């Protein structure tokens, strides 16, 4: 188990090895997507409105669209998934490390009235776009999955 390996005082591991264990542990746990309370990174996000739409744009470069989960719950948009580290396995000495890998989740409140049933999601050139038509906010909206098109 990961915790046991890190707590073992007889095992001397350096920071790079511990980091590698943490980053890769999610895939070995068999989880498909992270939960909101999990240790996750948050993708850069823009949210804006046009005359007739509300758009949420996320920077998710290097993702397989099939691995992105998008949900709307009547108040906010929830996007989650896991970006895999494509660097070769083994010990590495980083001089610069700015690319987030591993589980991510982002909840984006929707502050304008939208037609929740109109939501579409598409992945293009490393960005996820979720688009809602503006409209009357429904009284009750069940959480629903939004398929991501390529």
N, C-alpha and C positions, 0 to 999 in steps of 0.2 A: 504494500500500500504506500502511496505517496507520502503521507504524513510520517509513517514509520521510517521511511528511508531518510527523511530530512531530520528526524529527531535522533537518529542513532549517533551517539557521541563518538563511537569508534570508527565511524565512516567519515573520512575527511574528503569533502567535495568542495569544489570551488564554485564561485558564483555562476559561471557559465553553465556548469552541469546542472545546477539547481534550476536555472532559468529554462534550460532545455526540457527538463522534467515537467515543469509547470506548464509550459506552452504546449507540449505534446500530450499531457495527461488527459485532456478533454476527449480526444479521439479514442483513447483506450478505455474510457468509462462507458462507451456505447451510447452516449447521449446524442440526440439528433440536433437539438438547438438549446442554447442556454436559457435559463430562467432569469427573470428580472433581478432577483436578489443575488445572483451569482457574480463573481468577479469578472467584469466585462469591460471592454473598451467601447467608446461611443463614437460612431462615425461622424465626420463633419457633415452638417446638414444646413440647407437653406430652405425656408418656407416663405412663399410669397403668393399674392393673389393677382389675377389678371381681371379683366372686365367680367368674365363669366366662369372662371375656374379658380381653384385653390390648389397650389402645387407644392409638394414636398420633394426635394432633391437631395439625395445622399451620395457621398463619395464612397463607393464600395469597389474600388479597383481590384482586379484579380479574382473576383468571385465567380462561381458558377451560379447562374440565376436560379437553378433548381435548389440550391442550398440557402436561398433567402426566404424567410417566412415573413409575410406581411399580413397584419390584422388591423381591423378598425372596430372600435367598440362604442361609437356614438359620442365620444368625447375626445378621443385621441387616436393617433396612428401608432402602432407598435411594429417595429422592424427588428428582426433578430436572425442570427445565423452564426457560422463559424468560418473565419477566413483561415485557410490552411497555410502553414509556413512552407514555401516551396524550396527553401534553401536546402542544400544537401545535409543529411544528418551528420552528427559528429561535433567535435569540439570546434568552436569558432572564436576568433578574437575580433570583436566589433570595434571599429573606430568611430562609427556613427550608427545609431539605431533609432530610426524614427517611424518605421512602418509597423503599424499594429497588426498583430496576427492573433488567432485564437477566437474565443467567443466574443460576440458583440450584441448589444441590445440598445435600442433607442426608442423612447416614447416621445412623440411630438403632439402636444395639445393642438387641437384645431379650433382657433378662436373665432372663426366666421361661420355663418350658416351654410352648410353644404348638404347635398343629396348624398347620403352615405352609401346608398345602393349604386351610385354611379362610379364609384372608385375603380380606377384602372391602374395597373403597375406595369412598368416596362424597364428593362435593363439595357442601356446603350452606352458604349464607350466608357465603361467603368462607373457609370452613374445609375442609380435607381431613381426613377421618377414615379411618384404616386400622384395621380390627378383626380380631383373631385370636381364635379359641376357644382356651382353655387346654387343654393336653393333653400327651401324651408327646412329647418332642422326638425327631424322627426321626434315625436315624443319619446318613443322607446325604440332603441336599436340594439339588437343582439350582436355580440362579437361575431365577426365574420372574417373568414380567410379571403385574401385577395391574391389571385394567381399572378405570377410575374411572367410577362411575355418577354421574349428576346427580340 
